[in-house]
Amino acid sequence: MTLKPGQQIARGVCRHLADQRFATALEFVPKRGLRVDVMALGPDGEIWIVECKSSRADFMADHKWQRYLEWCDRFYWAVPADFDLDLLEQDSGVILADSYGAETLRHAPLCRLGAARRKALTLKFARCTAARLTALNDPAP
């Protein structure tokens, strides 16, 4: 299976975050109407969202990313090495990624979620990832 450029970036990001003991979920829906590229749950319970952009056009077409900020402790962009970093917000994290791995260039500032939202989001993350694992083991309903 050939991965699209954004999927290649997401794979590299997930490998990078796994090295930091984060659990990740691709195409995670924190709230109806929102779908983030990578949701990551850290070993200390910190929640990150990583949006993967493969090109300038891909970045310019995304008008909803600011709605993701209220669903994470830290927000990151993941882009390829040749991406124009001047396009990215200065108050967000930056990860350079390809299909094989990634490197964090700039850490995102911490903006802690409220306790109730964190609990609900962590539970949703756990249920979603468990359901995906179950579906891999038994694809028939």
C-alpha positions in Angstrom: 0.0 0.0 0.0 1.4 3.4 -1.0 0.9 6.1 1.6 -0.1 9.7 0.6 2.4 12.4 1.7 0.4 13.4 4.8 0.1 9.8 5.8 3.9 9.4 5.5 4.4 12.4 7.7 1.9 11.0 10.3 3.7 7.7 10.3 7.1 9.4 11.0 5.4 11.5 13.8 3.9 8.4 15.4 7.3 6.7 15.4 8.9 9.8 16.9 6.3 10.1 19.6 6.5 6.4 20.4 10.2 6.9 21.2 9.0 9.4 23.8 6.5 6.9 25.3 3.4 8.5 23.8 0.5 6.5 22.6 -1.0 7.8 19.3 -4.2 7.6 17.3 -4.5 8.7 13.7 -7.6 10.5 12.4 -8.9 11.0 15.9 -12.2 12.8 16.5 -12.2 14.8 19.7 -15.6 16.3 19.0 -18.1 15.9 16.2 -17.0 17.9 13.2 -13.3 17.8 14.1 -10.8 15.2 13.0 -7.2 15.6 13.9 -4.3 13.9 12.1 -2.5 12.7 15.2 -3.7 12.7 18.8 -1.0 11.7 21.3 -1.3 10.8 24.9 1.9 11.1 26.9 3.2 9.0 29.8 2.2 11.8 32.2 -1.3 12.2 30.7 -0.4 15.3 28.6 -2.5 15.4 25.3 -0.9 16.6 22.1 -2.5 17.3 18.7 -0.2 17.1 15.7 -1.5 18.4 12.3 0.4 17.0 9.3 0.9 19.3 6.3 2.7 18.0 3.3 2.8 21.3 1.3 2.0 25.0 1.3 -1.3 24.3 -0.5 -2.2 21.7 2.1 -1.5 24.2 4.9 -3.4 27.1 3.2 -6.5 24.9 2.7 -6.8 24.2 6.4 -9.1 26.7 8.1 -10.2 24.8 11.1 -6.9 24.1 13.0 -7.5 26.8 15.6 -10.6 24.8 16.7 -8.2 22.0 17.8 -6.5 24.2 20.4 -9.1 23.7 23.0 -8.7 19.9 22.8 -5.0 19.6 23.7 -2.3 20.6 26.1 0.1 21.3 23.2 -0.4 21.8 19.5 2.2 20.9 16.8 2.6 21.1 13.1 4.4 18.3 11.4 5.9 19.2 8.0 8.5 17.8 5.6 12.0 19.2 5.6 11.5 21.5 2.6 8.4 23.2 4.1 8.5 27.0 4.5 8.5 27.3 8.3 7.7 31.0 8.2 4.1 30.0 7.3 3.6 28.3 10.7 2.3 30.1 13.8 5.1 31.0 16.2 3.1 29.9 19.3 2.8 26.3 18.1 5.3 23.4 18.0 7.0 22.3 14.9 8.1 18.7 14.0 10.0 17.9 10.8 8.9 14.4 9.6 9.1 11.9 6.8 7.9 8.4 6.5 10.6 7.0 8.7 10.9 9.3 11.6 10.8 12.9 12.9 12.6 15.5 14.9 11.0 18.2 17.1 12.3 21.6 16.0 10.2 23.7 18.4 8.2 22.6 21.4 4.7 23.9 21.7 3.8 26.0 24.7 1.8 24.2 27.4 -1.8 25.3 27.8 -3.3 22.8 30.2 -6.8 21.3 29.6 -9.3 21.5 32.3 -9.7 18.4 34.5 -13.2 17.4 33.2 -12.2 17.8 29.5 -9.0 15.9 30.1 -10.8 13.0 31.7 -13.4 12.8 29.0 -10.8 13.1 26.2 -8.6 10.5 27.8 -11.5 8.1 28.2 -12.5 8.7 24.5 -9.0 8.1 23.4 -8.8 4.8 25.3 -12.1 3.6 24.0 -11.3 4.6 20.4 -7.9 2.9 20.3 -9.2 -0.2 22.1 -12.1 -0.5 19.5 -9.6 -0.1 16.6 -7.4 -2.9 18.1 -10.4 -5.1 18.5 -11.5 -4.5 14.9 -8.0 -5.5 13.7 -8.3 -8.8 15.6 -11.9 -9.5 14.6 -13.0 -7.4 11.6 -16.4 -9.1 11.4 -19.1 -7.6 13.7 
